[in-house]
Amino acid sequence: MSSPAKFDVAIFKGKVIHDQVMREPQACIELVKRAYLTHADGQSVNPDSYFLRFPHRPTSRIIALPAWLGKGFDIAGLKWIASFPENVQRGFPRASATLILNDDATGYPVAILESSIISAARTAASAVLGAELLRGKREAKTLGIVGCGLISRYVYDFLIRTGWRIDGVQSFDTFAGEAERFNRATVKADAHRTVTAAPSLEALIKSSDLVLFATTAPTPHVTDPSWFGHKPTVLHLSLRDLSPEVVLEAFNVTDDVEHVMKASTSLHLTEQREGNRRFVAGTVADLVRGKIAPDPKRTSVFSPFGMGILDLALGKWVLDTCRDRALVLDDFFYDLTR
């Protein structure tokens, strides 16, 4: 990215970002794929996420994800994302986020973006990419959705908007009425033969060949490998739903092996128990490049930790394509004397 002629800052509202990602979900998926390959080629810096936790509010946290992405992206930045699960009971999403983009040449901030939508879109793009790579096709007999919040909505929208054929959709949520609400508000009934609320989590998993986990579960709650006897594809976005017993019987793929082995994720717990990481087949970049291939005799599980480079990729795209819809501050910096 070239040095700015003026040290101005572009501010992007959520609607601008929403309109862009929903207009071109396939472009988001391609950007995420490029970012994964750029990372695999060593042209990125993606440090550990930093967690701010609160002793008086143990279920809440704010996470900082700094990153740099090169090889044509050439942008640095920081996503600052808060997760307060109690917000759901207050009637609005649990997560809020801001993304700051920094110029690659000067380090000066060049954009501030509402980022809950970027975060949801990059997560959805990663999930849909993983699903297609693991299944080898854009279709499923039954999509089972576990956790009926914002992330599930974006994943579902990306699947539908990129041409996936899904015969049936069933939803499950531990909050009463959320699955029915999700089906009414989000699922396009005319695009499927059946749309239902599953009677139980076990029933959903056993009858779905594509399973999406997007919950706020802090510890594994799915412990019986027999529920996966039909070898479904599992998009394990919430990372902590599956017990080590389930993980060990699966073909496991992640975005970055080192990153995912922390913060008591299901893969981290499995590593602690087994003392090794041999149960992980590889990364999504390995799938793209054909270095690994799914085992049809095993359940395929994609557990992406969520990398800051993906937020940068989508944020830079919004900056480049939607600048005419930004609020531009040409006096954000006051004293530029040396």
ABEGO torsion letter per residue (X at the ends): XBBBABBBBBBBBAAAAAAAAAABAAAAAAAAAAAAAAAAAGABBBBBBBBBBBAABAABBBBBBBBBBBGGAGBBEBBBBBBBAAAAAAGBBABBBBBBBBBAAAGBBABBBBAAAAAAAAAAAAAAAAAAAAAGBBBBABBBBBEBBAAAAAAAAAAAAAGBBBABBBBBBABBGAAAAAAAAABBAAABABBBBBABAAAAAAABABBBBBBABABBABABAAAAAAGBBBBBAAGAABBAAAAAABBBBBABAAAABBGGBAAAAAAAAAGBAAABAEBAAAAAAGABBBBAABBBBBBBAEBAAAAAAAAAAAAAAAAAABBBBAAABABABX
